[in-house]
Amino acid sequence: MNKKLLAAIRNNPKDVRFEDAGNVAEWLGFVHKGGKGSHRAFSRSGERIGLNFQDRSGRIPAYQARQLIAMMDKYEKEQGS
């Protein structure tokens, strides 16, 4: 995974692209479970917290980016970044 992208997400959670959020979630081991319209849901085996992203003009809301960052903090090391 691109270290610059991971750093950009951490440094500016108000400006995370919808597509990037999904790619990072999948890199962390989450699986796309569906979603309708502008929503995408991801889950990971053994993780009780799922990730949900809304596409708002190509970006996700900051609170969803913070949830993604929490999962990055939890799982990034095991992905060998």
mmCIF file of the N, C-alpha and C atoms, coordinates in Angstrom:
data_MODEL
# 
_entry.id   MODEL 
# 
loop_
_atom_site.group_PDB 
_atom_site.id 
_atom_site.type_symbol 
_atom_site.label_atom_id 
_atom_site.label_alt_id 
_atom_site.label_comp_id 
_atom_site.label_asym_id 
_atom_site.label_entity_id 
_atom_site.label_seq_id 
_atom_site.pdbx_PDB_ins_code 
_atom_site.Cartn_x 
_atom_site.Cartn_y 
_atom_site.Cartn_z 
_atom_site.occupancy 
_atom_site.B_iso_or_equiv 
_atom_site.pdbx_formal_charge 
_atom_site.auth_seq_id 
_atom_site.auth_comp_id 
_atom_site.auth_asym_id 
_atom_site.auth_atom_id 
_atom_site.pdbx_PDB_model_num 
ATOM 1   N N  . MET A 1 1  ? 0.850   -1.182  0.000  1.00 0.00 ? 1  MET A N  1 
ATOM 2   C CA . MET A 1 1  ? 0.000   0.000   0.000  1.00 0.00 ? 1  MET A CA 1 
ATOM 3   C C  . MET A 1 1  ? 0.891   1.238   0.000  1.00 0.00 ? 1  MET A C  1 
ATOM 4   N N  . ASN A 1 2  ? 0.444   2.239   -0.657 1.00 0.00 ? 2  ASN A N  1 
ATOM 5   C CA . ASN A 1 2  ? 1.178   3.491   -0.795 1.00 0.00 ? 2  ASN A CA 1 
ATOM 6   C C  . ASN A 1 2  ? 1.265   4.205   0.569  1.00 0.00 ? 2  ASN A C  1 
ATOM 7   N N  . LYS A 1 3  ? 2.480   4.337   1.084  1.00 0.00 ? 3  LYS A N  1 
ATOM 8   C CA . LYS A 1 3  ? 2.670   4.979   2.386  1.00 0.00 ? 3  LYS A CA 1 
ATOM 9   C C  . LYS A 1 3  ? 2.231   6.433   2.381  1.00 0.00 ? 3  LYS A C  1 
ATOM 10  N N  . LYS A 1 4  ? 2.378   7.099   1.239  1.00 0.00 ? 4  LYS A N  1 
ATOM 11  C CA . LYS A 1 4  ? 1.935   8.496   1.147  1.00 0.00 ? 4  LYS A CA 1 
ATOM 12  C C  . LYS A 1 4  ? 0.425   8.594   1.304  1.00 0.00 ? 4  LYS A C  1 
ATOM 13  N N  . LEU A 1 5  ? -0.301  7.642   0.722  1.00 0.00 ? 5  LEU A N  1 
ATOM 14  C CA . LEU A 1 5  ? -1.755  7.630   0.852  1.00 0.00 ? 5  LEU A CA 1 
ATOM 15  C C  . LEU A 1 5  ? -2.159  7.413   2.302  1.00 0.00 ? 5  LEU A C  1 
ATOM 16  N N  . LEU A 1 6  ? -1.536  6.454   2.969  1.00 0.00 ? 6  LEU A N  1 
ATOM 17  C CA . LEU A 1 6  ? -1.855  6.185   4.370  1.00 0.00 ? 6  LEU A CA 1 
ATOM 18  C C  . LEU A 1 6  ? -1.579  7.412   5.235  1.00 0.00 ? 6  LEU A C  1 
ATOM 19  N N  . ALA A 1 7  ? -0.462  8.068   4.986  1.00 0.00 ? 7  ALA A N  1 
ATOM 20  C CA . ALA A 1 7  ? -0.118  9.275   5.741  1.00 0.00 ? 7  ALA A CA 1 
ATOM 21  C C  . ALA A 1 7  ? -1.121  10.392  5.451  1.00 0.00 ? 7  ALA A C  1 
ATOM 22  N N  . ALA A 1 8  ? -1.536  10.529  4.196  1.00 0.00 ? 8  ALA A N  1 
ATOM 23  C CA . ALA A 1 8  ? -2.496  11.575  3.830  1.00 0.00 ? 8  ALA A CA 1 
ATOM 24  C C  . ALA A 1 8  ? -3.829  11.353  4.523  1.00 0.00 ? 8  ALA A C  1 
ATOM 25  N N  . ILE A 1 9  ? -4.261  10.105  4.634  1.00 0.00 ? 9  ILE A N  1 
ATOM 26  C CA . ILE A 1 9  ? -5.517  9.805   5.328  1.00 0.00 ? 9  ILE A CA 1 
ATOM 27  C C  . ILE A 1 9  ? -5.396  10.193  6.791  1.00 0.00 ? 9  ILE A C  1 
ATOM 28  N N  . ARG A 1 10 ? -4.284  9.832   7.411  1.00 0.00 ? 10 ARG A N  1 
ATOM 29  C CA . ARG A 1 10 ? -4.089  10.161  8.833  1.00 0.00 ? 10 ARG A CA 1 
ATOM 30  C C  . ARG A 1 10 ? -4.005  11.682  9.051  1.00 0.00 ? 10 ARG A C  1 
ATOM 31  N N  . ASN A 1 11 ? -3.327  12.365  8.147  1.00 0.00 ? 11 ASN A N  1 
ATOM 32  C CA . ASN A 1 11 ? -3.090  13.799  8.326  1.00 0.00 ? 11 ASN A CA 1 
ATOM 33  C C  . ASN A 1 11 ? -4.283  14.666  7.983  1.00 0.00 ? 11 ASN A C  1 
ATOM 34  N N  . ASN A 1 12 ? -5.194  14.166  7.153  1.00 0.00 ? 12 ASN A N  1 
ATOM 35  C CA . ASN A 1 12 ? -6.331  14.991  6.743  1.00 0.00 ? 12 ASN A CA 1 
ATOM 36  C C  . ASN A 1 12 ? -7.588  14.137  6.577  1.00 0.00 ? 12 ASN A C  1 
ATOM 37  N N  . PRO A 1 13 ? -8.209  13.730  7.694  1.00 0.00 ? 13 PRO A N  1 
ATOM 38  C CA . PRO A 1 13 ? -9.398  12.878  7.601  1.00 0.00 ? 13 PRO A CA 1 
ATOM 39  C C  . PRO A 1 13 ? -10.604 13.564  6.957  1.00 0.00 ? 13 PRO A C  1 
ATOM 40  N N  . LYS A 1 14 ? -10.536 14.853  6.772  1.00 0.00 ? 14 LYS A N  1 
ATOM 41  C CA . LYS A 1 14 ? -11.649 15.564  6.129  1.00 0.00 ? 14 LYS A CA 1 
ATOM 42  C C  . LYS A 1 14 ? -11.577 15.505  4.612  1.00 0.00 ? 14 LYS A C  1 
ATOM 43  N N  . ASP A 1 15 ? -10.498 14.913  4.073  1.00 0.00 ? 15 ASP A N  1 
ATOM 44  C CA . ASP A 1 15 ? -10.310 14.898  2.625  1.00 0.00 ? 15 ASP A CA 1 
ATOM 45  C C  . ASP A 1 15 ? -9.861  13.524  2.136  1.00 0.00 ? 15 ASP A C  1 
ATOM 46  N N  . VAL A 1 16 ? -10.642 12.487  2.478  1.00 0.00 ? 16 VAL A N  1 
ATOM 47  C CA . VAL A 1 16 ? -10.312 11.127  2.068  1.00 0.00 ? 16 VAL A CA 1 
ATOM 48  C C  . VAL A 1 16 ? -11.240 10.724  0.924  1.00 0.00 ? 16 VAL A C  1 
ATOM 49  N N  . ARG A 1 17 ? -10.638 10.329  -0.177 1.00 0.00 ? 17 ARG A N  1 
ATOM 50  C CA . ARG A 1 17 ? -11.434 9.924   -1.342 1.00 0.00 ? 17 ARG A CA 1 
ATOM 51  C C  . ARG A 1 17 ? -12.175 8.622   -1.054 1.00 0.00 ? 17 ARG A C  1 
ATOM 52  N N  . PHE A 1 18 ? -13.410 8.548   -1.517 1.00 0.00 ? 18 PHE A N  1 
ATOM 53  C CA . PHE A 1 18 ? -14.268 7.370   -1.349 1.00 0.00 ? 18 PHE A CA 1 
ATOM 54  C C  . PHE A 1 18 ? -13.574 6.121   -1.881 1.00 0.00 ? 18 PHE A C  1 
ATOM 55  N N  . GLU A 1 19 ? -13.008 6.217   -3.064 1.00 0.00 ? 19 GLU A N  1 
ATOM 56  C CA . GLU A 1 19 ? -12.329 5.074   -3.687 1.00 0.00 ? 19 GLU A CA 1 
ATOM 57  C C  . GLU A 1 19 ? -11.118 4.639   -2.866 1.00 0.00 ? 19 GLU A C  1 
ATOM 58  N N  . ASP A 1 20 ? -10.341 5.596   -2.364 1.00 0.00 ? 20 ASP A N  1 
ATOM 59  C CA . ASP A 1 20 ? -9.173  5.277   -1.547 1.00 0.00 ? 20 ASP A CA 1 
ATOM 60  C C  . ASP A 1 20 ? -9.578  4.566   -0.256 1.00 0.00 ? 20 ASP A C  1 
ATOM 61  N N  . ALA A 1 21 ? -10.666 5.010   0.358  1.00 0.00 ? 21 ALA A N  1 
ATOM 62  C CA . ALA A 1 21 ? -11.129 4.402   1.606  1.00 0.00 ? 21 ALA A CA 1 
ATOM 63  C C  . ALA A 1 21 ? -11.429 2.921   1.391  1.00 0.00 ? 21 ALA A C  1 
ATOM 64  N N  . GLY A 1 22 ? -12.125 2.613   0.308  1.00 0.00 ? 22 GLY A N  1 
ATOM 65  C CA . GLY A 1 22 ? -12.434 1.214   0.009  1.00 0.00 ? 22 GLY A CA 1 
ATOM 66  C C  . GLY A 1 22 ? -11.187 0.397   -0.263 1.00 0.00 ? 22 GLY A C  1 
ATOM 67  N N  . ASN A 1 23 ? -10.257 0.950   -0.995 1.00 0.00 ? 23 ASN A N  1 
ATOM 68  C CA . ASN A 1 23 ? -9.007  0.239   -1.301 1.00 0.00 ? 23 ASN A CA 1 
ATOM 69  C C  . ASN A 1 23 ? -8.203  -0.046  -0.040 1.00 0.00 ? 23 ASN A C  1 
ATOM 70  N N  . VAL A 1 24 ? -8.125  0.927   0.856  1.00 0.00 ? 24 VAL A N  1 
ATOM 71  C CA . VAL A 1 24 ? -7.380  0.736   2.102  1.00 0.00 ? 24 VAL A CA 1 
ATOM 72  C C  . VAL A 1 24 ? -8.086  -0.302  2.972  1.00 0.00 ? 24 VAL A C  1 
ATOM 73  N N  . ALA A 1 25 ? -9.398  -0.236  3.054  1.00 0.00 ? 25 ALA A N  1 
ATOM 74  C CA . ALA A 1 25 ? -10.148 -1.214  3.844  1.00 0.00 ? 25 ALA A CA 1 
ATOM 75  C C  . ALA A 1 25 ? -9.857  -2.634  3.348  1.00 0.00 ? 25 ALA A C  1 
ATOM 76  N N  . GLU A 1 26 ? -9.883  -2.827  2.040  1.00 0.00 ? 26 GLU A N  1 
ATOM 77  C CA . GLU A 1 26 ? -9.608  -4.149  1.481  1.00 0.00 ? 26 GLU A CA 1 
ATOM 78  C C  . GLU A 1 26 ? -8.162  -4.566  1.744  1.00 0.00 ? 26 GLU A C  1 
ATOM 79  N N  . TRP A 1 27 ? -7.236  -3.635  1.662  1.00 0.00 ? 27 TRP A N  1 
ATOM 80  C CA . TRP A 1 27 ? -5.832  -3.928  1.954  1.00 0.00 ? 27 TRP A CA 1 
ATOM 81  C C  . TRP A 1 27 ? -5.671  -4.375  3.409  1.00 0.00 ? 27 TRP A C  1 
ATOM 82  N N  . LEU A 1 28 ? -6.497  -3.821  4.297  1.00 0.00 ? 28 LEU A N  1 
ATOM 83  C CA . LEU A 1 28 ? -6.440  -4.184  5.714  1.00 0.00 ? 28 LEU A CA 1 
ATOM 84  C C  . LEU A 1 28 ? -7.114  -5.523  6.009  1.00 0.00 ? 28 LEU A C  1 
ATOM 85  N N  . GLY A 1 29 ? -7.673  -6.146  4.991  1.00 0.00 ? 29 GLY A N  1 
ATOM 86  C CA . GLY A 1 29 ? -8.299  -7.446  5.186  1.00 0.00 ? 29 GLY A CA 1 
ATOM 87  C C  . GLY A 1 29 ? -9.808  -7.410  5.281  1.00 0.00 ? 29 GLY A C  1 
ATOM 88  N N  . PHE A 1 30 ? -10.398 -6.254  5.073  1.00 0.00 ? 30 PHE A N  1 
ATOM 89  C CA . PHE A 1 30 ? -11.854 -6.145  5.073  1.00 0.00 ? 30 PHE A CA 1 
ATOM 90  C C  . PHE A 1 30 ? -12.384 -6.562  3.704  1.00 0.00 ? 30 PHE A C  1 
ATOM 91  N N  . VAL A 1 31 ? -13.581 -7.116  3.701  1.00 0.00 ? 31 VAL A N  1 
ATOM 92  C CA . VAL A 1 31 ? -14.212 -7.596  2.483  1.00 0.00 ? 31 VAL A CA 1 
ATOM 93  C C  . VAL A 1 31 ? -15.449 -6.755  2.207  1.00 0.00 ? 31 VAL A C  1 
ATOM 94  N N  . HIS A 1 32 ? -15.587 -6.350  0.956  1.00 0.00 ? 32 HIS A N  1 
ATOM 95  C CA . HIS A 1 32 ? -16.763 -5.566  0.556  1.00 0.00 ? 32 HIS A CA 1 
ATOM 96  C C  . HIS A 1 32 ? -17.998 -6.445  0.696  1.00 0.00 ? 32 HIS A C  1 
ATOM 97  N N  . LYS A 1 33 ? -18.949 -6.001  1.513  1.00 0.00 ? 33 LYS A N  1 
ATOM 98  C CA . LYS A 1 33 ? -20.155 -6.783  1.776  1.00 0.00 ? 33 LYS A CA 1 
ATOM 99  C C  . LYS A 1 33 ? -21.381 -6.205  1.098  1.00 0.00 ? 33 LYS A C  1 
ATOM 100 N N  . GLY A 1 34 ? -21.212 -5.157  0.351  1.00 0.00 ? 34 GLY A N  1 
ATOM 101 C CA . GLY A 1 34 ? -22.358 -4.595  -0.355 1.00 0.00 ? 34 GLY A CA 1 
ATOM 102 C C  . GLY A 1 34 ? -22.573 -3.143  -0.022 1.00 0.00 ? 34 GLY A C  1 
ATOM 103 N N  . GLY A 1 35 ? -23.763 -2.718  -0.305 1.00 0.00 ? 35 GLY A N  1 
ATOM 104 C CA . GLY A 1 35 ? -24.134 -1.331  -0.103 1.00 0.00 ? 35 GLY A CA 1 
ATOM 105 C C  . GLY A 1 35 ? -24.972 -0.888  -1.279 1.00 0.00 ? 35 GLY A C  1 
ATOM 106 N N  . LYS A 1 36 ? -25.802 0.077   -1.051 1.00 0.00 ? 36 LYS A N  1 
ATOM 107 C CA . LYS A 1 36 ? -26.674 0.577   -2.110 1.00 0.00 ? 36 LYS A CA 1 
ATOM 108 C C  . LYS A 1 36 ? -26.306 2.014   -2.444 1.00 0.00 ? 36 LYS A C  1 
ATOM 109 N N  . GLY A 1 37 ? -26.361 2.329   -3.697 1.00 0.00 ? 37 GLY A N  1 
ATOM 110 C CA . GLY A 1 37 ? -26.103 3.701   -4.111 1.00 0.00 ? 37 GLY A CA 1 
ATOM 111 C C  . GLY A 1 37 ? -24.719 4.158   -3.732 1.00 0.00 ? 37 GLY A C  1 
ATOM 112 N N  . SER A 1 38 ? -24.673 5.182   -2.913 1.00 0.00 ? 38 SER A N  1 
ATOM 113 C CA . SER A 1 38 ? -23.392 5.783   -2.550 1.00 0.00 ? 38 SER A CA 1 
ATOM 114 C C  . SER A 1 38 ? -22.803 5.197   -1.268 1.00 0.00 ? 38 SER A C  1 
ATOM 115 N N  . HIS A 1 39 ? -23.319 4.082   -0.784 1.00 0.00 ? 39 HIS A N  1 
ATOM 116 C CA . HIS A 1 39 ? -22.829 3.465   0.446  1.00 0.00 ? 39 HIS A CA 1 
ATOM 117 C C  . HIS A 1 39 ? -22.080 2.171   0.136  1.00 0.00 ? 39 HIS A C  1 
ATOM 118 N N  . ARG A 1 40 ? -21.007 1.925   0.881  1.00 0.00 ? 40 ARG A N  1 
ATOM 119 C CA . ARG A 1 40 ? -20.259 0.675   0.779  1.00 0.00 ? 40 ARG A CA 1 
ATOM 120 C C  . ARG A 1 40 ? -19.983 0.179   2.198  1.00 0.00 ? 40 ARG A C  1 
ATOM 121 N N  . ALA A 1 41 ? -20.235 -1.112  2.422  1.00 0.00 ? 41 ALA A N  1 
ATOM 122 C CA . ALA A 1 41 ? -20.013 -1.722  3.729  1.00 0.00 ? 41 ALA A CA 1 
ATOM 123 C C  . ALA A 1 41 ? -18.912 -2.772  3.615  1.00 0.00 ? 41 ALA A C  1 
ATOM 124 N N  . PHE A 1 42 ? -18.052 -2.812  4.614  1.00 0.00 ? 42 PHE A N  1 
ATOM 125 C CA . PHE A 1 42 ? -16.933 -3.748  4.658  1.00 0.00 ? 42 PHE A CA 1 
ATOM 126 C C  . PHE A 1 42 ? -16.908 -4.432  6.016  1.00 0.00 ? 42 PHE A C  1 
ATOM 127 N N  . SER A 1 43 ? -16.522 -5.709  6.016  1.00 0.00 ? 43 SER A N  1 
ATOM 128 C CA . SER A 1 43 ? -16.363 -6.425  7.277  1.00 0.00 ? 43 SER A CA 1 
ATOM 129 C C  . SER A 1 43 ? -15.090 -7.253  7.207  1.00 0.00 ? 43 SER A C  1 
ATOM 130 N N  . ARG A 1 44 ? -14.634 -7.658  8.376  1.00 0.00 ? 44 ARG A N  1 
ATOM 131 C CA . ARG A 1 44 ? -13.409 -8.457  8.469  1.00 0.00 ? 44 ARG A CA 1 
ATOM 132 C C  . ARG A 1 44 ? -13.666 -9.585  9.453  1.00 0.00 ? 44 ARG A C  1 
ATOM 133 N N  . SER A 1 45 ? -13.268 -10.778 9.083  1.00 0.00 ? 45 SER A N  1 
ATOM 134 C CA . SER A 1 45 ? -13.436 -11.935 9.956  1.00 0.00 ? 45 SER A CA 1 
ATOM 135 C C  . SER A 1 45 ? -12.740 -11.680 11.295 1.00 0.00 ? 45 SER A C  1 
ATOM 136 N N  . GLY A 1 46 ? -13.463 -11.906 12.376 1.00 0.00 ? 46 GLY A N  1 
ATOM 137 C CA . GLY A 1 46 ? -12.908 -11.718 13.710 1.00 0.00 ? 46 GLY A CA 1 
ATOM 138 C C  . GLY A 1 46 ? -12.988 -10.295 14.232 1.00 0.00 ? 46 GLY A C  1 
ATOM 139 N N  . GLU A 1 47 ? -13.415 -9.362  13.403 1.00 0.00 ? 47 GLU A N  1 
ATOM 140 C CA . GLU A 1 47 ? -13.536 -7.952  13.815 1.00 0.00 ? 47 GLU A CA 1 
ATOM 141 C C  . GLU A 1 47 ? -15.021 -7.629  13.959 1.00 0.00 ? 47 GLU A C  1 
ATOM 142 N N  . ARG A 1 48 ? -15.419 -7.239  15.163 1.00 0.00 ? 48 ARG A N  1 
ATOM 143 C CA . ARG A 1 48 ? -16.843 -6.977  15.382 1.00 0.00 ? 48 ARG A CA 1 
ATOM 144 C C  . ARG A 1 48 ? -17.291 -5.633  14.813 1.00 0.00 ? 48 ARG A C  1 
ATOM 145 N N  . ILE A 1 49 ? -16.344 -4.749  14.567 1.00 0.00 ? 49 ILE A N  1 
ATOM 146 C CA . ILE A 1 49 ? -16.679 -3.433  14.027 1.00 0.00 ? 49 ILE A CA 1 
ATOM 147 C C  . ILE A 1 49 ? -16.490 -3.454  12.509 1.00 0.00 ? 49 ILE A C  1 
ATOM 148 N N  . GLY A 1 50 ? -17.528 -3.075  11.802 1.00 0.00 ? 50 GLY A N  1 
ATOM 149 C CA . GLY A 1 50 ? -17.445 -2.977  10.352 1.00 0.00 ? 50 GLY A CA 1 
ATOM 150 C C  . GLY A 1 50 ? -17.124 -1.555  9.932  1.00 0.00 ? 50 GLY A C  1 
ATOM 151 N N  . LEU A 1 51 ? -16.799 -1.401  8.676  1.00 0.00 ? 51 LEU A N  1 
ATOM 152 C CA . LEU A 1 51 ? -16.560 -0.073  8.117  1.00 0.00 ? 51 LEU A CA 1 
ATOM 153 C C  . LEU A 1 51 ? -17.636 0.223   7.084  1.00 0.00 ? 51 LEU A C  1 
ATOM 154 N N  . ASN A 1 52 ? -18.201 1.398   7.164  1.00 0.00 ? 52 ASN A N  1 
ATOM 155 C CA . ASN A 1 52 ? -19.198 1.851   6.206  1.00 0.00 ? 52 ASN A CA 1 
ATOM 156 C C  . ASN A 1 52 ? -18.753 3.200   5.669  1.00 0.00 ? 52 ASN A C  1 
ATOM 157 N N  . PHE A 1 53 ? -18.816 3.335   4.360  1.00 0.00 ? 53 PHE A N  1 
ATOM 158 C CA . PHE A 1 53 ? -18.400 4.583   3.731  1.00 0.00 ? 53 PHE A CA 1 
ATOM 159 C C  . PHE A 1 53 ? -19.529 5.137   2.882  1.00 0.00 ? 53 PHE A C  1 
ATOM 160 N N  . GLN A 1 54 ? -19.702 6.440   2.961  1.00 0.00 ? 54 GLN A N  1 
ATOM 161 C CA . GLN A 1 54 ? -20.665 7.154   2.131  1.00 0.00 ? 54 GLN A CA 1 
ATOM 162 C C  . GLN A 1 54 ? -19.898 8.013   1.143  1.00 0.00 ? 54 GLN A C  1 
ATOM 163 N N  . ASP A 1 55 ? -20.314 7.976   -0.094 1.00 0.00 ? 55 ASP A N  1 
ATOM 164 C CA . ASP A 1 55 ? -19.706 8.813   -1.122 1.00 0.00 ? 55 ASP A CA 1 
ATOM 165 C C  . ASP A 1 55 ? -20.404 10.166  -1.112 1.00 0.00 ? 55 ASP A C  1 
ATOM 166 N N  . ARG A 1 56 ? -19.701 11.162  -0.632 1.00 0.00 ? 56 ARG A N  1 
ATOM 167 C CA . ARG A 1 56 ? -20.217 12.536  -0.618 1.00 0.00 ? 56 ARG A CA 1 
ATOM 168 C C  . ARG A 1 56 ? -19.326 13.371  -1.526 1.00 0.00 ? 56 ARG A C  1 
ATOM 169 N N  . SER A 1 57 ? -19.746 13.478  -2.752 1.00 0.00 ? 57 SER A N  1 
ATOM 170 C CA . SER A 1 57 ? -18.986 14.229  -3.760 1.00 0.00 ? 57 SER A CA 1 
ATOM 171 C C  . SER A 1 57 ? -17.562 13.692  -3.898 1.00 0.00 ? 57 SER A C  1 
ATOM 172 N N  . GLY A 1 58 ? -17.432 12.367  -3.859 1.00 0.00 ? 58 GLY A N  1 
ATOM 173 C CA . GLY A 1 58 ? -16.129 11.739  -4.050 1.00 0.00 ? 58 GLY A CA 1 
ATOM 174 C C  . GLY A 1 58 ? -15.313 11.579  -2.790 1.00 0.00 ? 58 GLY A C  1 
ATOM 175 N N  . ARG A 1 59 ? -15.797 12.069  -1.673 1.00 0.00 ? 59 ARG A N  1 
ATOM 176 C CA . ARG A 1 59 ? -15.084 11.988  -0.392 1.00 0.00 ? 59 ARG A CA 1 
ATOM 177 C C  . ARG A 1 59 ? -15.966 11.268  0.628  1.00 0.00 ? 59 ARG A C  1 
ATOM 178 N N  . ILE A 1 60 ? -15.343 10.801  1.717  1.00 0.00 ? 60 ILE A N  1 
ATOM 179 C CA . ILE A 1 60 ? -16.124 10.212  2.804  1.00 0.00 ? 60 ILE A CA 1 
ATOM 180 C C  . ILE A 1 60 ? -16.167 11.209  3.961  1.00 0.00 ? 60 ILE A C  1 
ATOM 181 N N  . PRO A 1 61 ? -17.202 11.131  4.803  1.00 0.00 ? 61 PRO A N  1 
ATOM 182 C CA . PRO A 1 61 ? -17.269 12.025  5.962  1.00 0.00 ? 61 PRO A CA 1 
ATOM 183 C C  . PRO A 1 61 ? -16.075 11.793  6.906  1.00 0.00 ? 61 PRO A C  1 
ATOM 184 N N  . ALA A 1 62 ? -15.672 12.829  7.606  1.00 0.00 ? 62 ALA A N  1 
ATOM 185 C CA . ALA A 1 62 ? -14.491 12.752  8.480  1.00 0.00 ? 62 ALA A CA 1 
ATOM 186 C C  . ALA A 1 62 ? -14.641 11.690  9.562  1.00 0.00 ? 62 ALA A C  1 
ATOM 187 N N  . TYR A 1 63 ? -15.846 11.506  10.108 1.00 0.00 ? 63 TYR A N  1 
ATOM 188 C CA . TYR A 1 63 ? -16.000 10.511  11.162 1.00 0.00 ? 63 TYR A CA 1 
ATOM 189 C C  . TYR A 1 63 ? -15.755 9.101   10.614 1.00 0.00 ? 63 TYR A C  1 
ATOM 190 N N  . GLN A 1 64 ? -16.106 8.867   9.358  1.00 0.00 ? 64 GLN A N  1 
ATOM 191 C CA . GLN A 1 64 ? -15.839 7.563   8.748  1.00 0.00 ? 64 GLN A CA 1 
ATOM 192 C C  . GLN A 1 64 ? -14.344 7.400   8.478  1.00 0.00 ? 64 GLN A C  1 
ATOM 193 N N  . ALA A 1 65 ? -13.676 8.477   8.133  1.00 0.00 ? 65 ALA A N  1 
ATOM 194 C CA . ALA A 1 65 ? -12.225 8.437   7.948  1.00 0.00 ? 65 ALA A CA 1 
ATOM 195 C C  . ALA A 1 65 ? -11.535 8.127   9.274  1.00 0.00 ? 65 ALA A C  1 
ATOM 196 N N  . ARG A 1 66 ? -12.035 8.683   10.367 1.00 0.00 ? 66 ARG A N  1 
ATOM 197 C CA . ARG A 1 66 ? -11.443 8.398   11.679 1.00 0.00 ? 66 ARG A CA 1 
ATOM 198 C C  . ARG A 1 66 ? -11.633 6.928   12.052 1.00 0.00 ? 66 ARG A C  1 
ATOM 199 N N  . GLN A 1 67 ? -12.770 6.333   11.670 1.00 0.00 ? 67 GLN A N  1 
ATOM 200 C CA . GLN A 1 67 ? -12.983 4.902   11.906 1.00 0.00 ? 67 GLN A CA 1 
ATOM 201 C C  . GLN A 1 67 ? -11.985 4.079   11.088 1.00 0.00 ? 67 GLN A C  1 
ATOM 202 N N  . LEU A 1 68 ? -11.756 4.493   9.855  1.00 0.00 ? 68 LEU A N  1 
ATOM 203 C CA . LEU A 1 68 ? -10.764 3.819   9.008  1.00 0.00 ? 68 LEU A CA 1 
ATOM 204 C C  . LEU A 1 68 ? -9.369  3.939   9.620  1.00 0.00 ? 68 LEU A C  1 
ATOM 205 N N  . ILE A 1 69 ? -9.023  5.102   10.114 1.00 0.00 ? 69 ILE A N  1 
ATOM 206 C CA . ILE A 1 69 ? -7.719  5.318   10.742 1.00 0.00 ? 69 ILE A CA 1 
ATOM 207 C C  . ILE A 1 69 ? -7.554  4.408   11.952 1.00 0.00 ? 69 ILE A C  1 
ATOM 208 N N  . ALA A 1 70 ? -8.610  4.238   12.744 1.00 0.00 ? 70 ALA A N  1 
ATOM 209 C CA . ALA A 1 70 ? -8.550  3.339   13.901 1.00 0.00 ? 70 ALA A CA 1 
ATOM 210 C C  . ALA A 1 70 ? -8.240  1.914   13.453 1.00 0.00 ? 70 ALA A C  1 
ATOM 211 N N  . MET A 1 71 ? -8.820  1.487   12.340 1.00 0.00 ? 71 MET A N  1 
ATOM 212 C CA . MET A 1 71 ? -8.541  0.146   11.819 1.00 0.00 ? 71 MET A CA 1 
ATOM 213 C C  . MET A 1 71 ? -7.135  0.079   11.216 1.00 0.00 ? 71 MET A C  1 
ATOM 214 N N  . MET A 1 72 ? -6.672  1.171   10.628 1.00 0.00 ? 72 MET A N  1 
ATOM 215 C CA . MET A 1 72 ? -5.293  1.214   10.139 1.00 0.00 ? 72 MET A CA 1 
ATOM 216 C C  . MET A 1 72 ? -4.335  1.027   11.315 1.00 0.00 ? 72 MET A C  1 
ATOM 217 N N  . ASP A 1 73 ? -4.607  1.716   12.417 1.00 0.00 ? 73 ASP A N  1 
ATOM 218 C CA . ASP A 1 73 ? -3.760  1.598   13.602 1.00 0.00 ? 73 ASP A CA 1 
ATOM 219 C C  . ASP A 1 73 ? -3.754  0.163   14.132 1.00 0.00 ? 73 ASP A C  1 
ATOM 220 N N  . LYS A 1 74 ? -4.882  -0.508  14.024 1.00 0.00 ? 74 LYS A N  1 
ATOM 221 C CA . LYS A 1 74 ? -5.026  -1.857  14.557 1.00 0.00 ? 74 LYS A CA 1 
ATOM 222 C C  . LYS A 1 74 ? -4.403  -2.925  13.669 1.00 0.00 ? 74 LYS A C  1 
ATOM 223 N N  . TYR A 1 75 ? -4.543  -2.786  12.333 1.00 0.00 ? 75 TYR A N  1 
ATOM 224 C CA . TYR A 1 75 ? -4.176  -3.869  11.421 1.00 0.00 ? 75 TYR A CA 1 
ATOM 225 C C  . TYR A 1 75 ? -3.034  -3.579  10.462 1.00 0.00 ? 75 TYR A C  1 
ATOM 226 N N  . GLU A 1 76 ? -2.578  -2.353  10.383 1.00 0.00 ? 76 GLU A N  1 
ATOM 227 C CA . GLU A 1 76 ? -1.570  -1.991  9.375  1.00 0.00 ? 76 GLU A CA 1 
ATOM 228 C C  . GLU A 1 76 ? -0.289  -2.817  9.488  1.00 0.00 ? 76 GLU A C  1 
ATOM 229 N N  . LYS A 1 77 ? 0.175   -3.044  10.719 1.00 0.00 ? 77 LYS A N  1 
ATOM 230 C CA . LYS A 1 77 ? 1.439   -3.763  10.904 1.00 0.00 ? 77 LYS A CA 1 
ATOM 231 C C  . LYS A 1 77 ? 1.377   -5.179  10.362 1.00 0.00 ? 77 LYS A C  1 
ATOM 232 N N  . GLU A 1 78 ? 0.232   -5.832  10.495 1.00 0.00 ? 78 GLU A N  1 
ATOM 233 C CA . GLU A 1 78 ? 0.150   -7.206  10.013 1.00 0.00 ? 78 GLU A CA 1 
ATOM 234 C C  . GLU A 1 78 ? 0.091   -7.287  8.478  1.00 0.00 ? 78 GLU A C  1 
ATOM 235 N N  . GLN A 1 79 ? -0.117  -6.141  7.830  1.00 0.00 ? 79 GLN A N  1 
ATOM 236 C CA . GLN A 1 79 ? -0.155  -6.125  6.364  1.00 0.00 ? 79 GLN A CA 1 
ATOM 237 C C  . GLN A 1 79 ? 1.239   -5.881  5.791  1.00 0.00 ? 79 GLN A C  1 
ATOM 238 N N  . GLY A 1 80 ? 2.208   -5.630  6.640  1.00 0.00 ? 80 GLY A N  1 
ATOM 239 C CA . GLY A 1 80 ? 3.585   -5.450  6.187  1.00 0.00 ? 80 GLY A CA 1 
ATOM 240 C C  . GLY A 1 80 ? 3.812   -4.192  5.390  1.00 0.00 ? 80 GLY A C  1 
ATOM 241 N N  . SER A 1 81 ? 3.197   -3.089  5.852  1.00 0.00 ? 81 SER A N  1 
ATOM 242 C CA . SER A 1 81 ? 3.355   -1.829  5.100  1.00 0.00 ? 81 SER A CA 1 
ATOM 243 C C  . SER A 1 81 ? 4.735   -1.252  5.260  1.00 0.00 ? 81 SER A C  1 
# 
